[in-house]
Amino acid sequence: MRLFTQFVFDFFSSAPAAVVIAKPRKKKSVSRAVRSGDATRPVRRSSPRQLRYDALVDAMQLRHGFRVRKWRENLSGVAIRVERRDGSIEKILESPYPTSPLRCAIFLHEVGHHALGVGSISPRCLEEHAAWMWSLDAMREYGLIVDERVERRVERSLKYAVAKAMRRGMRRLPVVLLPYLPEGAQTTSIASPKL
């Protein structure tokens, strides 16, 4: 035991003190968050384009009265309308935060569902079409770029919505959705209702 105690004593008394120098951490692109009514909104570098996206988010929330439950990292979204027992209606939205034309289009698509009324247009694939057209119109109204990626996303989304409706038994498709019909599908077209 004496030998072990002497070894420990010698080790601690003769060992040089360790000097630890902390390296500064690199700043991430999202340095802090701002509370915007409901969901925590990331603060990005204040480029002129990003300032326009930030203003668009504020304007849409003010105009359409929805609550953002979550800003999604992926390129998907959802618009939910909740009717309470007391008769009040809550509009909830999840989408990516607008930082590019595609992310902005997806955000506005979900806002479009609330602007048009979630579930107010039938069939569902026609509501999807109306929400996408609302989104593109809003982008143009605010002077935002509708680029090729946005147009491809709209086309893919509507082809998926029409194919899903066909799998579920839809045989009469609104005329505006005929360009999104899967190849080889048999259908009868009907006139689209005016929106």
C-alpha positions in Angstrom: 0.0 0.0 0.0 2.9 2.3 0.8 4.4 1.8 -2.6 1.1 2.6 -4.3 0.7 5.7 -2.2 4.2 6.8 -3.0 3.6 6.2 -6.7 0.4 8.3 -6.7 2.1 11.1 -4.8 5.1 11.1 -7.2 2.8 11.1 -10.2 0.7 14.1 -9.1 3.6 16.1 -7.7 5.9 15.7 -10.7 3.3 15.8 -13.5 3.1 19.1 -15.4 -0.2 20.9 -15.2 -2.3 20.3 -18.4 -3.2 23.4 -20.3 -6.4 23.2 -22.4 -7.0 25.8 -25.0 -10.6 25.8 -26.3 -11.0 26.3 -30.0 -13.7 28.7 -31.0 -16.7 27.1 -32.5 -17.7 27.8 -36.1 -21.0 29.7 -36.4 -23.8 27.9 -38.1 -25.9 29.7 -40.7 -28.8 29.7 -38.2 -27.3 31.6 -35.3 -30.4 32.3 -33.3 -34.2 32.0 -33.5 -37.0 34.5 -33.4 -40.4 33.7 -32.1 -43.0 34.5 -34.8 -46.3 34.1 -33.2 -46.1 30.4 -32.7 -43.3 28.2 -34.2 -39.7 29.3 -33.6 -38.5 30.8 -36.9 -34.9 30.6 -37.9 -33.0 33.8 -38.5 -30.9 33.7 -41.7 -28.4 36.1 -43.1 -30.2 39.2 -44.0 -29.8 39.2 -47.8 -32.4 41.2 -49.7 -34.0 38.0 -51.0 -34.3 36.5 -47.5 -35.8 39.8 -46.1 -38.5 39.5 -48.8 -39.2 35.9 -47.8 -39.4 37.0 -44.1 -41.8 39.8 -45.0 -43.9 37.3 -47.0 -44.2 34.9 -44.1 -45.4 37.8 -41.8 -47.9 39.1 -44.4 -49.4 35.6 -45.0 -49.8 34.9 -41.3 -51.4 38.3 -40.8 -53.7 37.9 -43.8 -54.8 34.3 -43.4 -54.6 33.8 -39.6 -52.8 30.5 -39.4 -50.5 29.1 -36.8 -47.2 27.5 -37.8 -46.9 24.4 -35.7 -43.5 23.4 -37.1 -41.0 24.6 -39.7 -40.0 21.4 -41.5 -36.5 20.6 -42.6 -37.7 18.5 -45.6 -39.6 19.7 -48.6 -43.1 18.7 -47.4 -46.0 20.4 -45.8 -49.5 20.0 -44.4 -52.4 22.4 -43.8 -54.8 21.4 -41.0 -58.2 23.0 -40.1 -59.4 22.2 -36.6 -63.0 22.9 -35.6 -63.4 23.3 -31.8 -66.5 22.4 -29.9 -67.1 26.1 -29.1 -67.3 26.8 -32.8 -63.9 28.4 -33.2 -61.7 27.3 -36.1 -57.9 26.9 -35.8 -55.7 27.0 -38.9 -52.5 25.1 -38.5 -49.6 24.8 -41.0 -46.3 22.9 -41.3 -43.9 23.6 -44.1 -40.3 24.4 -44.8 -39.3 27.9 -44.0 -38.9 30.0 -47.2 -35.2 30.4 -48.1 -35.4 29.5 -51.8 -38.0 29.6 -54.6 -38.9 25.9 -54.1 -39.3 26.2 -50.3 -41.3 29.4 -50.7 -43.6 27.6 -53.3 -44.3 24.8 -50.8 -44.9 27.2 -48.0 -47.4 29.2 -50.2 -49.0 26.0 -51.4 -49.9 25.1 -47.8 -51.1 28.7 -47.2 -53.2 28.3 -50.3 -55.1 25.4 -48.8 -56.1 27.7 -45.9 -56.8 30.7 -48.2 -59.1 28.5 -50.4 -60.5 26.5 -47.4 -59.1 23.2 -46.5 -61.5 20.5 -47.8 -63.8 23.0 -49.6 -62.9 21.9 -53.1 -63.8 18.4 -54.3 -62.3 16.2 -55.5 -59.1 16.4 -53.5 -56.8 16.4 -56.6 -58.6 19.5 -57.8 -58.0 21.2 -54.4 -54.3 20.3 -54.8 -54.3 22.0 -58.3 -56.0 25.1 -56.9 -53.6 25.4 -54.0 -50.6 25.1 -56.4 -52.0 27.7 -58.8 -52.7 30.0 -55.8 -49.1 29.5 -54.7 -47.6 30.4 -58.1 -49.9 33.4 -58.4 -48.9 34.6 -54.9 -45.2 34.2 -55.8 -45.6 36.3 -59.0 -47.7 38.9 -57.1 -44.8 39.4 -54.6 -42.3 39.5 -57.4 -40.6 36.2 -56.4 -38.9 33.8 -58.9 -40.9 30.8 -60.2 -38.0 28.8 -61.5 -37.7 25.4 -63.2 -37.5 23.4 -60.0 -40.7 24.9 -58.8 -42.5 24.0 -62.0 -41.2 20.5 -61.9 -42.3 20.1 -58.3 -45.8 21.3 -59.2 -46.0 18.9 -62.2 -44.8 15.9 -60.1 -47.1 16.7 -57.2 -50.2 17.0 -59.5 -49.3 13.8 -61.4 -49.1 12.0 -58.0 -52.4 13.5 -56.8 -54.2 12.4 -60.0 -52.7 8.9 -60.0 -53.8 8.6 -56.4 -57.3 9.6 -57.2 -57.4 7.2 -60.1 -56.2 4.3 -57.8 -59.0 5.2 -55.4 -61.6 4.8 -58.1 -62.0 8.2 -59.8 -63.1 7.8 -63.4 -64.2 11.3 -64.3 -61.4 13.8 -64.1 -61.7 17.6 -64.2 -60.4 19.1 -67.5 -57.7 21.1 -65.9 -56.2 17.9 -64.6 -56.0 16.0 -67.9 -52.4 17.1 -68.5 -51.4 15.2 -65.3 -53.1 12.0 -66.2 -50.9 8.9 -66.0 -50.0 7.3 -69.4 -52.5 4.7 -70.6 -55.1 5.6 -68.0 -58.8 5.5 -69.1 -61.0 8.4 -67.9 -63.8 10.6 -68.9 -63.3 14.3 -68.5 -65.7 16.7 -66.8 -65.8 20.4 -66.8 -63.9 22.0 -63.9 -65.9 24.1 -61.5 -65.0 27.7 -61.4 -62.8 28.5 -58.4 
